[in-house]
Amino acid sequence: MGSSPDILTVAEVGAADRAAIAAGTSGVTLMERAGRSVADAIRKRYRPCRTVVLCGPGNNGGDGYMVARILKRRGWPVWVETLGPPTTADARAVAARWRGETLPLSATERPADLVVDALFGAGLSRPLEGAALSQARASHHSKTPVVAIDVPSGLDGDTGKVLGEAAFRADLTVTFHRRKIGHALEPGRSACGELLVANIGLGPTAGGLAENRPSLWLDRYPWPGAASHKHARGRLAVVSGDQHHTGAARLAARGGLRIGAGLVTVLSPPAAAPTNAAHLEAIMLRVFETELTLVEAADKADAVIIGPAAGVNPATRANLFALARTGAALVVDADALTVFRDKPSDLFNALDRDDVLTPHVGEFERLFPGLLKASRHRVAAALEAARLAGAIVLLKGADTVIASPDGRAAVCLEDAPWLATAGSGDVLAGFIGGLIAQGMESFEAACAGAWIHAECARRFGPGLIAEDLPGLAPAVLAELYASR
């Protein structure tokens, strides 16, 4: 089993399948390889048990017949339930080799200890109905494990959305060649359970969407060298909120310092300076009173973070416009996004292509009203947002998407539910800003910052608070450094 960093559309995988057949590998051979991969995965995780394989009429069902045949040959008590006879030549050829019991789907109340969903693949374009829909509903409350072939039936392989009323919920999904968009985006990602990508011998393909993992950006990570000094490692500034809202900026600043920025400075309004000064050590402090003095304070910064608890007020708007004139790359978060909800174009006109916007869904909707609903999926929405803004857009969520105006996009696949805590987004902004300050390109910095952020949370687990995140980064960075 292996995987590639590219995430493909259903059509792209289909083209790879057809190319392999045109090059001399028969469709039946590919089906045999697919079925063997699924059967091997099942045998690795489960002991022989009463297993029902639900076979649809197409090639996904053909894979299912192959799985049933292999398991039976290995001594498993297995039978097939079908929606009807196979309708493709390859599926018919494989089904003809099945010598076990075959029943109509749901014609029996026979209990099973394992269900294999081989009803429909990723190309399904209509809702489930009848017996298939009943089985999909049952998978959500039954304790019987479900193994899905390609995608859980009822999911759109190109979006991860449920087609109609319900889709199967699997404990394990085995797909082939590459991960599809429907595997990466919610709710499809959760519906898949554990996902394995099996190599069945298709040729090389390239997609426009990448998995956000270290292989995507590690060779561009800004590690210090023997001659490095603090000024060479980048200068990051973070704009603080008022005297009652200072913690968010300090979280971002600490994140930037831990990720490697050589000099980190909190830019503080006068009234907030005593509070900030009482909590800062290695992080520097500069006071500003006006837009002019803010520009002076940020003059030497390579990157500036604005937004964490900055206030949704005219001063935040004015401060962003002033910082946009400095030449520093901006990481725009939280209040500095919301303050432009009435006229997002004012923000977009101030941005450069190396700036990064980090909205959660609510903030995204304020800047790009209706775009999520109008787009086929989150990746398409983020890409269009990046084009409109002329900047990098990191759309936060369980399936965080990073998109660039040049058409590149990546999806974060780390499971990190512990990040759902106040202040974690401020640390993420600090990670990204700290990497940009060190000279990392903004798209790669956003990808790396998001991955490290999620990996820190995954390692800590329950009980995580935002203050923990910067201190968790060194162990993650040490492993990345060793593996470079």
N, C-alpha and C positions, 0 to 999 in steps of 0.2 A: 504494500500500500504506500502511496506517495501522494503529494499534492504540489500544486504550483501556486505562486503568489497571485496569479491572475484569476479574476472572477469573470465568468463568461455569461453571455445571454444563452437562452435555449437555442436560438438559431445558430450561434457560433459553435456550440457543442454539436449540433446536428450537422453542420458543415464539416467538422472534423471527423465525424462518424462516416459521412459519405465519402470524404477524401480517403479514409482508410480502406473502404470497400473498393473504391476506384483503383487503389494501389495494389489490390489483390487479396485483401483480407475479407473473407466472406462475412455477411451479416450474422450467420449462424455461429461462426467462430467468435465474433465479438459478444454475442449473446451468451455463449458458453463461458467466456472469460468473466463476463459480468456476474453470471449466476454463481460461478465458482468463488468469486470474491465475496459475494454476500454469504454464501454457505460457510466459507472459512471464517468470516467475522462472527457468524452465529455460533459456530462450534467453539470459537475462542472464548465466548462470553457466557454460553449456556450449556448445561448438561443435556443429554438426550431427554426429550419430553414430548408430550402430545402437541404437535405443531400443525396448524392449518395455514396453508398458503392461499391467499385470495388473489386469483388471477383475472386480470382484465383481458379484453380482446386484442390489445395491441402488443407492441414489443416489450412493454413493461411486464405484461402477463407472461410473455415468452421467457423473460428472465426468471419469473416466478416458477415456471415449470422446471427450469433447470435447477433452481434451488431445491425444489421438492425432490427431484430425482437424486441429487447428490446426498441430501440428508437421509433419504430412504436407503440409499446404498450404504450409508454409514450406520444403519441400524436404528434410525429415529422413527418413531411412530408418527407418520405424516400423511396428510391427505390434502387434496386441492378442492377449493370451492370457486366456482367461476360465474362470471356474468354472461357467459355464452361462449361459443367456439371461437378460436383465434381467427383474426381477420387479415393478418399479414402472412406472407409466405414464410418468413423466418420464424415467426411465432408458431405457425402450424408445424414446421419441421421439428422444432424442439418439443412441442407438446406431444407429437406422435411418439416420442421416445419415453414418455411418462407411462408407467405401467401400474401406477397405484390407483387408489380410489379417487374418483372425481364426482363432486356433487354440485348442484346449483347453489349459488351464494345464499346463505341464510335458510336453506331448506332443512337444516338440522339444528337441534339444540345441543349437539355434541360439545362437551366442554373441551377447551384447549388451554394449554399452559403457555403457548407462544403463538403470536399471530404475525405472519409475514404479509405485509401490504404490497402486493404487486398489481394493483388495480389499474392505476394510471401514472404516467411519468410526468416530467416537468412541463410538457407541452400541453397539458390539459387547459382548455379554454372555456369550459362550461361548468356550472355547479354540479356537485354530486346529487344523485336522486335515488329514490327507492332503497334497495338493500344496501347499496354502497354508502348512502347517506346514513342509514341506521348504524352501520358498522363504524362509520366515522364518529358519530355521536357517542357510541359505546366506548370508544377508545379514550374518551376524556374522563370517564369515571371508573373504568374497569382497572383492576390491578394486574391484568394479564399483560405482559410486555408486548410491545409492537415493534417490529423491525420493518422499516420502509425502504423500498427500492427506489432510488433516484430522489424523489421527494415524497413526503406524506401526501397521499391522494387527496385532492381537493384544494391544494395550494397552487397558486400561479408561480411557476418556476422563474419568471422574470421579475416578480415584484415581492414575493413572500406574502402576498395578501390571500385571504381565504376567498375562494370563489363560491359565493352564495352563502348558505347557512352554516356549514361546518366542514372541517377537513380533519383528517386523521392527526392524532397526536402520537408521535413515535418516541420510543426510548433510544433507538439507534436508527440512523439513516445512512445507507451506503449509496454514494453516488459515484459517477465515473468520469475520469479524465480531469475535470476541474469543478471547483465549487461554482454554483450558479448564483445569480443575484438573489433568488428566492431563498437560498440557504443562509445568506448573510444579513438580510433585513428582517425586522420583526413585522408580523408575528411568526413568519416562516422559520426564522432562526430558532426560536424556542420550540416550535412544533417538531423540529427535526430531532431533538434530543442530542445525543452524541452523533457527530458527523464524521464519517470516514470517506476519503476520496480515493477510489481504487484506480490503479493504472491498468487499463485494458488494451494498451498498445496503440492508441491514437497518436497521430503526429503532433508536432509542435504547433501551438496556436497562441495568439496574443490578444488579450482583451484590453479595453480601455479602463477597466476598474481593477484596482489592486487590493489585496488583503494588506491591512496595515500591520506588518510585522517587521522585525529588525532587518531582514534581508532587503527591505525596500529602501532603507536609509542609513544603515550602519556604516557603509563605506564612506559616507559624507559627514559622519559625526565629528564635531570639532574637539577632538582630544588635544590636550596641551602637549607641547614638546619640551625638550630639555631646555630650550632657550625662552620658554614662555614666562611672562610676568603678568601681574594683575591687569595692567592696562591693555596688554595684548589679548587677554582673554575676554575682553568685551565689557562695555559699560551699559548697565541697565538702570532705567529710572522708573519709578512707580508713583503715580499721582495719588495722594491720600485724600480721603473724604474729610468732613469737618470734625470738630473735636469729639463728637459723639459717634463717629463712624470711621475709626482708624484701623480696626483689626484686619479688614479685608486687604488693604494695601500692604500691611506687614506680612500677611500670609503669602501674597504674591511675591513680595520682595524676598522672603526666605526661600520660596520655591526657586526663584531665579538664581539665588546664591548657591543653593545646593546643586543645581543642575550645572554649575560651573562658571557662571558669569564672574569676571574678575572683580568688578566694582559694582555694587548695587546701592542706589540712593533712593530714599523716599522723599518725594517733593511734597511739602506739607504747607497748608494754609497756616497762618500765624497762630490761631487759636488752638490748632491741633498739635502744634509742635511739642509742647511739654509732654503730652500723652505719648506721642511717638518716641520722643527722646528717652522716656523712661523704660521703653521696651526694646530699644535697638542696641545692638552691640557691634557686630561686624558690618552691619548695614548702616550706611551714612544717612545724614539728614540735611536737607536744604529747605529753607523757607521761601515761599513766594507769596506775593500779595496781589499781583496783577498779571495779566497775560504777558506783558513784557518781561516781568521778572521770572515768570514760569519758563519762557523761552530761554532766558539767560541761564536759569538753573539746569535746563535740559540740553544746553548747547552742545556738550561733548558726548551725549548719550548715543549709543548705537541703536538702542531700542527703548521704547517707552510704553508702559502699560497704563491705560486710562480706562476707568469705569468701575472697578470694584468699590462699592459704597461711595462713589463720587458724588451722588446726588442727581436727581432728575430735575435739573434747573438750568437757567441760562448760563451760569458760570461753567458748567460742564461742557456745554456746546462751544462756548468761547475758548475754553482751554483746549479742546480737541482741534479747533481750527488753528489755534496758535501753534500747537505741537506739530501739526501737519506741515507747517512751514519750516521746520527745523531740519528736515532731511532724515531724521531718525525713523526707523520702521515702527509702526504703531501696532500694538495689540489692543483691540477695542472690545471691551467686555461690559456686561451688566448695564449699569446706568448710562454709560456712554453710548449704548445701543438704543435703549428705550427713549432717551431724550430726543431722538430723531424720528420718533414714530409718526409725527404729523407731517414731516417732509423728509423722507429717507434720502431723497436725491441730494440734499445738502451734505449729508455724510458721504455719499458715494463720490460726489464731486471733489471732496477733500482727500480722498484716499489714493494711495499708490498701489502698484501690483504686489509689493512686498509687505503690505499691511495685512493683518489677520483679524477677522471678525469671529467671535466665539459665542454665538447665540445658543441658548436652549430653545425649545420649540416655541414657547411664548414670545420670546424676543425675536425669533425668526419671523413669526407671523406679524409682529409689529412693523418690521422693516420691509417684509416682502408679503404683504397681505394677499391671501388666497393662493399663494404659489404652491404650498404643500398639497392642498386639496386638488389643485389643477394638474399637478404633476403625476406621472405614473408611479413614481416611488421617490424616496428621500434622496437618492443619488441624483436623479434628474433635477429635483428641486434645488439641491445644493449647488449643482453645476450651473444652473440658470442664475441662482443668486450670486455666485462668484462672477459670472459674466456681467450682471447688472451692476454689481458693486465695484468691479474692476479690482478685486482683492481676493485673498484666500478666505474661504468661509469654512469654519468648523462647526457643523451642526451637531450639538450634543444630544446624547440619548443612549439607550441601551445598545443601539447600533450607530454609534457616532460616525459621521461622514465628513471627510476633509476634501474640499474641492478647490480647484485652481481655475482662474480665468482661461488658462491655456488648454483646458479640457481634461487634465489629469484628475483622478479621484481615487480615494481609498476608503475602505470601511474597516472600522475597528471591530475585531472579533473576540477580544478579551471579555470574559464575563466578570464584571466588577460591580455588583449591586451595592456594595458597601460604600460606593462613591456618592450615594444619595444622602448626603449630609451637608449641612451649611458650611460654606467656605471651601469646599473641594474645588469648585470652579475657579476660585481665586488662585489656588496653588497651580492649577493647570495653566492659567494665564502666565504665571511666573515661570513655569517650566518652558513654555513656548517662547516667551520674551527673553529668557536667559539664553536659550539656544540661538535665537536670531542675533542677540548681542554678540555672541561668539563667532558670528559669520556664517552660520548655517542658513541655507536658502529657506525662505519662509514656509513653503509647502512641506519640505522635509522636516523642518523644525516643528510644525504643527503635528505632523504624523508621529515623530519621535516623542514629542511631549505628551501626546495623548496615550501612546503605548506605554511609556514609562509610568505615567499617572495611573493607568489601569492596573499595570503589573504590581505597583506598590500596594494598591488596594487589595488585589487578589491575594497577595502574600500575607497581608495583615489579617484580613477576614473580618468576622463580627467584632463590633466595638470600635471600628475605625472612626476617628474624627479628623477633621481637616488638618489640625495641628500635627498629627502623626505623619502626614504624607512627605514633607520635606526630609524628615529624618529617615524615611524608608528608602529614599532614592539612592544613597551610596551603595547599598548591597546590590541593587539592580544594575547600577552603572558599573560596578566592579565585574559583574558577570558579562556585561556587554563588552567591556574593555578586554576581558580575557578571550572572548570569542571573535574578536574583530579580525 
